[in-house]
Structures are given as structure tokens and as C-alpha cells.
């Protein structure tokens, strides 16, 4: 028997309609590349998104066409999030931190039809404009008086001209909620990037889940500043979440240094933010060096890579900012787990509580996870046994765009699970802790050593800015850990002091055999450490006897 309920599809445009109707006067603040601080409301956002939707149709963008962006976090990028997907096209956020050859490869693979770009990326666009195969028009995201003079970019259009030339009257089409809405590519640290093609349904369900109290805990009383870029897995869904709950939005543009972020937090009354650890390092260094505080900031989501315990201590104990440790992947839209404690944990002491918060956390409704052994057998959820982490859910991909790499799922019976490539434990309360990436685990004498634990300990040392731990060849033990360290400016620490820092913190045989000091740790386009590059750099490294 079927129920008698309305069949209303879950479409991204409905988020914008809701924001306009119920939070139309709520503010969106943007630091723009032109140098000004721009203010508009959700009502303005909705009207300008409809104008841009008309402009897209007028310029030949059809249902399912891919529309690319090379842009920072700002109101124009937000407008495109809704204008493109809402009209039935597919928003494709290109990562400008990639090498131009990769940008060209991805744009061609996606078959992008038009490219919108911030003025910051003019040199990149000039470098690729003659090389991309399918892009027919380029749109500078600025006004007429800031339009660049470029002889190398064909069919160069002005964003504000398109807005001004088209009507705000546009009816968002209604279509199947499983229609593709946006396209994000993996970082491609090994081989070519692969595309994750999200649907309207998966995006709206992901938005519901991220807003929950045990997730990002957002409401119309919040002021949200997404530090995580809008070109990195849709800024973890914050542009959608903000419309759903009616929160004030603050966009930092390209200014992600500690000084600029802190000023914006304070002047705009930011209560919640989200970003990767490398950005928070700069912010905390600025705040500490200048004896500053956070007057309105209540919580921050830290993900993308493991949050060092020392960073969590600084935010929570020194500055009173709650850290929500999060884990996800491009393939998960991206949210998979968040480190929010349960009511039963209220009586824990500070050490026990922090140990739980340091884990990647519990999955919200919508994500199912388990750990398995090398034969696919499910392992116990005892918080001790580690295995490969598998996930499934309505915002987890079932395949990569264009079927790249074949079927990525692992099947147990008739059930398909996505293999994350992470090695993890899960405890009885559902708290998941990643012990390593499967390719980063150090195999010493037949036993596993988790590199993340060794890195976190090193980064708690006051002289260490960043640390990575990799396995290098050893004649007896197959591999042994090498600690690669970048020191803080002006700080000094010796090899012996760092190795002694591990005493009593880990099993003695886990202690790295040596320390290599470098000027900087290589980072990828999303802020993750590129251990593959470090392994290549230190491939022939000789450990001390």
C-alpha cells in the first residue's frame, strides 16, 4: 500500500526559496578581490541568482551542462551555486591550487561549457584559455570598471553585465531529485583526479545532516564564516546549510591569513567557522603573538586532515572555542563523522573527554560505517581492533564520473560499500578513530605503526610547526618510521630532544629512528600533507644503525 503524501523533489533551489521567504533580510558579507567589503541579503542573493540563471540560459547553457568556477568564497560564487544547479545545469568547482596542466585535464574531462573566474586567477585563465577544448565563454566575476584587458582570453564576459542585462523573473524548474547538481574532483595525489557527481537529493539530505545539533549545530542565530574554500567539496556544504537555517554568512575572499581572519571574526561577530588545520595554525599563531582573544567565536569544525591535539587544546583551553573534529571525503559529499560527545560522557574528566574528542567521531544518520579485515570480514567495534574503513549512505558515491576506475565499491553479499582507504577503529558508542591511511601505515617487522599518532606527538612540541612521519626501508624490520619536521620560525630543537619527547607517550618500538629537518612540508591543493612526495624525497634515506 502506498502512502498519501506529496511527492515534492528535494532540489537545491528550494533551499534558496526558503531563505528568501523566511530569512530575506539576513546578511551576507563578502571581502571581494576588488578590495571592498560587500554586503547583501538573502533576498538579494535570490534575485541575483535568478538573473544569472536567465543569463546562463541566454548564453546557451542547457540542462546537464557543466559550468566551471575558479573562485574564492564570496557572494558571486554563492550566487552561482544556486543559479547553475537550480536551473538544471551542473556546478563544477575547479581547484585553482592545482597545476595548470591538471586544471586543463579536469576541465576537458568534465566537458565544461563556460568558466567563471575571480580576477585573482586571471593569469591562470590566460594560461589555459587556448588549451581547454570545450569551454566556449569565460566570465570575469567583477564589474565593468574592474574588467581586465586580456587579448588571450576569447569571448570574455563581465559578470555584473550579465546580471544587469537579465530579468530577476525566473521560475526554477522542477525535475527529478536524482538529477546531477554539482561535480567535485578528488585531489589526485596518485594518478589523475576522479569526479564525484552529486545529486540534488544527496546534497539536500547532506545539508539536513550537517545542520543537526550533533553535527555543525547551526541555526539562524549563527554567523558562519567558511574558511574551507568553496572549491573544496562545496565548502563542506556550508553554502547550502546557511540557506536552510537562515544564518548570517561571512565570506573571507582570498584573505586567509591569521590577521585578516581574526579581524573579520571580530568585526562581523562570527560564531562558527570551519577549515583545515593548516589555516588554523596561522590564525592561532597570530592570536598568540598579539595576545588576542575571540569575543564571539563559539565553535569551529576542523577536518580535511587530523586535528593535532595541541591545536584542540589551544582552541578549547586557551580561547574557549569548541572544536568539532570532523572526517569526510570528496566521495562522501564530504561529511562522514563528527566528534560530538554524548550525554553519557558529561561525567568524564578532562583527559578522558579530550581523548574522545580527538577521535574523528560518530557518523550521523545517513552514513553507515564498519571496519573489515583483509578478507572482508567485519571486525569488532571495541575501539581497539583496527581495519579498513567502509562506508555507505545516500550521499556516498556509487561510482566515479564517467565510470573512471570501474566499480569502486566493495561487495559483501549484495551490499555495496565504499572503501575509504583509511585504517580505523570503532568503539561501542560509534566513535571512529583513523589510525592511518592504508598507504601510509608503516609496517615494521610485521607489525603496524600508525603515522598519525607520531605526527600528533611531534606537533605538540613547542618548536614544531608541522611534522610528517613516513616509513623508510630498513634491512631487518622492512620499514622504520622517519620523522620529517618543519620548525617554527626562530625556534630550535635537536634530533635528540624530539626523539626524547616520545618517551612515555608511545610503545618504545614505535619511536622514530631518526628526524629529518626541512624548510617546509609539501602540501596538496586541499591542505593535506603530500606523503608520497616525502617518500620519494627520502626514498634512499639511510637510517642510523
N, C-alpha and C positions, 0 to 999 in steps of 0.2 A: 504494500500500500504506500503510495506517495503522499507526502505531506502537502498542506495547502499554503505554502509560504511563497512569497515573492521571489522571483529569480532575478536579482539585481547583481550584475557582474562587479567584481572588485577591480576597479580601474583607478589608475593614478590620478586622473582628472577629478575624481570625486574627493580626493584629499584637498585639492585646491578650491573646489567649490565649497567645501566645509569651512576652510579657513576664511574665505571671503565672506561667507554668510554669518559666521559666528565670531570671527576674530578680525574683522575687516580693518579695524583701526590699530591692530598690533603692529609694532615697528620692526623693520628690517634695516640694519645699519651695515654699511659696507665701506671699508677702506679700498678705494679704487686705485688702479695703476696710474691714473691721471694725477694722483696726489691728493684728491679731496676725500672728505668723509660724506658719503651719500646716505640719505635717509628716505625710506618709502614705507608703505604699509602693505599688509596682505591684500588689501583692496587694490592697491597699485600693481602689485605683483600679478594678480589675476587678470587685470585689464591688459597689462603689457604682454602677458603670456598669450592671451587671445590674439592680440595684434601680431605677435611673432608667428603664431600658428597660421594666420592668414598669409603672412609673408612667405612661410615655407611652402604652402600650397601654391601660391602665385609663382614661386620660383621652381616649380616642378617636382617638389618632394612629394612622393606618393607613399601610400600605406606600406609599411615594412622597409622603406629605405633607411639606410644608416646615415645619421647626421653626427659628425665628429666635433669634439671640442678640445681645444688646448687652452685651458683657462684655470685661473686661481679661484678661490672661494669668494664669490661676490654675487650681487643681486642679478646681474645679467646671466651668469651661469645658472642661477636658481630659476630664472625665467625659462631658460632652455630645457631644464629638467622637466618642466610641465608642458611647454609648448610642443616639444618634439614628441614625447611619449603620449601626451594627451591627444595629439592629432593622429596617432596610429603609426608614426614613424619610430625608429629605434635610436635612442641616445647612445652614442659611443664616446666615452670619455677617454681621450688619449693621455698617456702619461708623458709630460714634457721632459721629465728627467731621464728618459731613455735616450740611447744613442740615435741620431737621425736615421741611420740605416734601419734600426728597429721600428722607429715611427713609420717610416715608409712601408716596411713589410707589413705592419699591423694594419695600416690604413688600406693597403691594397687587399689584404686578406679579408678585411671587413667589408670591402667594396663601398667605402664611404662616398657619399654624393656631394656633400658640402662640408667645409671646415670652418668653424667659428674659433677665433683666437683672440686672446688678450695681447695688448701691444708689447708686453714683455717678451713674447715669443715670436715677434716679427722676424728676427734673424733665423730662427729655426724654420719658420714657414717659408721664408725666401730660399732656404737651403733645400727644401723638399718639394716646393711647388711644381717644378718641372719634372719631378721624378714619380710622383704619385699618378696612378693610372686611371682612377675613376672619379676623383674629385673635380667637379665642374665649376665650383664657385668657392671663394674664400671671403669670410666676413670678419672684418676687424671689429672687435667688441668695444666700440668707443663712439664718440660723437663726431660730427663733421669737422669741427675745429681742431680735433686731435688726429684726424686721419693721416696716416703715413704716406709719404711719396715713395712708391715702390714700382720699379719698372720690371721686376722679375716675377710678380705675382699676377697671374691672369684673372680677369673677372673679379676684381677686388671690390667688395661692397662694404657699406658702412652700417653697423648695427642700428644706430639710432635713426638713420634714414629709413631703414626697413620698418622700424616701429612707427615712425611718424607717417609713413605712406599707407598704412593699412588700418582698417577699422577694428575697434575693440569688440565688435559684434561677431562672435564665433560660437557655434554650438559644438561642444565636444562630442565627437561621435561615440556611439555605444557599440561595443564589439565584444567578442569572446574574451573573457578574462585571462585565458591562457596565451593570448597574443604576446609576442615579444615586446618588451618595453625598453630595455637597456642592455648594453653589451660592455663587459669589462674583461680585460685580458690579464692573465697571470703575469707575474714579474719576469718569467722566462730566464731564471738563473741557470737552468740547464736546458739547452735547446731553445727552439722558438716558443714564444708565448702562445698560450691557448686561450680561446674565448669562452667566457661564461655568459650565456644568453638568458637573462632574467625575464620573467613574465610579469604582467600587471598583477596577477593573483599572488605570485610568490612575493612580490615587492610589498603589497598591502599587508599580507599576513606577517611578513618580516617586520613591518612598521608597527603593527599591533604588539608584537612580542617585545620589541625594543623599548616601547613606552612603559611597560609594566613596572610596578614597584620593585620587583626582584631583578629587573634589568637596568635600564638607564634611569628609571623612576622620574619621568618628565611630566610636566603639566603646564598649563597656561600661566602659572606663576613663575616659571623659569625664564632666565635669559641664557640662551645657549650660544656658545662660540665654538664652532667646529674648527679645530686646528688640523685634524686629519683632512687631507685635500679632497675636494670633490672629484678629482680624477683618480682617487684611490678607493675602489669599491663603493662608489657613490657616497663618500664621506660617512661610511658605516651606516647609511640610512638616515642621517640626521636631517637632511633637507625634506624628507618625507615626514618624519616624526614631528618636526616643528609645525608643519601644517596640520597634522592630525590633532595635536594637543593645543595649538594656538600659542606657542611660546615665542617670546621675542628672540630674534636671530641677530647675531653679530658676526660679520664676515671679516677676517683679517687681511684678505688680499695676499700679496706676496710677502708681507712683513711678518715673518715667523720668528724673529729674534726675541730673546727674553725681554728686552726693554719695551719693544713695541707691543708684545702680547700683554705684559703686565699693565701698561698704560691703558690698553683697551679694556682689559678686565675691570679695572677700577673706574674708568670714566663711564662705562656703559652698564655697570652693575651685574657683570656676568656671574651666574650661579653654577653653571655646569659647562664642562668642556670635555673634549676627547682628542686623543692623539697618541703618537708612538713615543717610546721612551727617549729617543734622541732629541726630540723637541723639548721635552720636559727637562732634560738635563740643562739646556741653555736657559730656560726660564728659572729654574731653581738656582743656578749659578748667579744670575742677575739679582734675584731677590736676596740671596745670602750676602752677596758682595756689597749691596746697598742698604742692608738692614731694613728690608721692606716686609710687608705683610699682605694678606689677601683679606679685604674687608667684606666682600660679598660672596666669594667663591665657596661653594659647599662641597662639590664633588667633581672628580674627573675620571673619565674612563681611559684606562691605559691598555693598549693592545698593540697588535702588529708584531711584537716580539715580547718575550718575557719581561715583566717589570722587575727590575732589581729590588730586593728587599730594602736596600739602603734608600732608594727613591721613595718607596712606600712609607718608610719611617719618617723621612723628611716632610713629606706632604701631610701625613696624619698627625705626627707627634709635635712637629715644629710649627706647622702653619694651620693645623685644624681643618685640612681638606681631606674628605673621604676619598680613598682610591677604590675604584671598581675595576678589578683586574679582569680583563676580557680576553677571550680567544675566539678566533674565527679564521676564515679563509675566503678568498675570492669565490671559490666554488660553493660557499655557504651564504653568500649574499651580504655580509660575511658572518653574521653573528652565530656562534655555536655554544658558548658558555660564558657565564659571568660569575665573579666571586662574591656574591652576596650571601651573608650569613643567615641562618635560620633562627627562629625564636629560641630554640633549644640551646643555642650557643651563647646566649646572653650571660651565662654564669662563668664562661671561660675566662681564665686570666689573660693578660696582655700577650704573653708569649704564645699561648695556645691559639688565641684569636688571630694573631698575625700569621701563624703558620697556615691556618685555613685560608686567610685572605691571599696568601702568596700563591695558592693553587689557582689554576685557570678558571675553576668554578663549576657551577651547576648548569646544566642545559635547561632552557625554558621549554614550556610546552611547544611542540613543533619540531624539536630536534631530539632524536633518539640516538644514543651512542653506546658502544660496547668496545671492549678490548679483546683481541684474539691472539692465539699463538700462531706459529708458522704454518700450522695445518688448518687454520680457520676455526679452531675450537674456542668457544667463549671462555674467558678467564674470570676468576672470581673478583667481585667488587669488594676487595678487602683493604684497599689503599696501599698495598704492599706489592702485589703482583703486577708486573708491567707487561704490556703487549701492544700490538699495533692498534691504533685508534680508528674505529669505523663509525660512520655517521649516516643518518638518513633523515628525510623530512621534506616538507613541502617547499622549502626554499634552498634545498640542496640540489645541485645539478645532477641530471641523469646521464648527460653526455656533453661533450665539448662542442662548440660551434663548428659546424661543417664536419662533424664526426672525427675531428683530429684525434689520432691515437686510438681509434676504435672505441670499444665499450670500456669506460674507466671503472665500472662497478665490479665489486667482488660479490659473488653469489653464494648464498648459503641456503640450499633448497631453492625455493622460488623467490627468495627475497634478495633484492639488490642493495648493497651497502657501499658507500663511497669510502675508499681507503685514503685517509688523510696524509699518510706518510709520517705521522707523529707516533712516537712511543710514549705511552702514558699509563698511569694508574687511575682507578676509580674506586672511591670508598663507598661504604654502605649508605651514606647520605647523598651520594651522587656527585660529590666533588671530584672533578677530574684534574689531574696534575700531569703536565707534559714533562717527561724526563729528558727527552731529546727528539730531534728529527731522526728518522730511521737511518738516513745517510750520514748523520753527524755523530752517531753513537761511537765511542772509542772502544774497540774490542781488544782487551788486554788479557792475554793468557786464557782465552775462552770466556772471560767474564766481561760484562758491560760496565763502562764508566760513563755517566751522564755529564755531558759538557756544560749543560745549563747550570747545574749546581756549582761547578768550579768557577764559572764566569761570575755568578752572583756573589760568591765569597770574595773574589778578587775586586769586584766593583764596590764592595763595602770598605775597601781600604781608602783612606782619605787622599792618597796621592794618585789614585787611578781614575782616569776619565772614562775609559772603555776597555773591556777585556774580551778576548775570544779564546776558546780552548779547542784545539784540533788534535787529532791523532796523527802521529808520525811514526814511521817504520822503526821497529826495534828487533834486533836479531833473535832475542829469546822470547819476548812477550807478544810478538806480532805488531802491536801498536802500543804506544805510551802517550799520555797527554803532554802537549806543549802549550804553555800559556803565552798568548800574544797580548801585549799590553801597550796602550797609549796613555801616557801620563798627563795629568792636569798641567796647564801652563804654570811654570815656575816651581812645580813640585819635584821632589827627588825621592826615589825609593830604589833599593837594590834587589837583585835576584833573591838573595838570601832572606831579606826581610819579607818579600812576598811569599816565598815558599813556607817560611815560618808562620805566616798569617793563617795557614790552613791547619795548624796543629790544634787538635781537639775539636775541629769542626767537621771533619770527614774521616772515613777509614783511611789509615795511613797509606795504604797502597793506591788510593785514588789521587794522592798528591802529585801534581805535575812534576815531570822530571826536569823541566827547565823553563826559563822565562825568556822570551824574545821581546825586546822593546822596539816599537815602531812609532813613527810620527803620527800615524792615523790608521784606524781600522777601516777597510773598504766597506762602503755601504751601498746597497742596491737602491733602485728607484723608489722603493716604499720605506726606506729607512732600516731595512734588515741587514745584518752583517753578512757579507759575502764570504762564507767559509770556503767555498770552492776556490776562490781566488787565493785565500790564505793557504789552503792545502797545496795549490800549485806553487806558490812562492816558497813554501818551506818543504817542498817535496823531497829534496836531498839533504834536509837538515840532519846533522849528526848530534844525537843526544849525548850528554856526558856519561861516562862509564860509572 
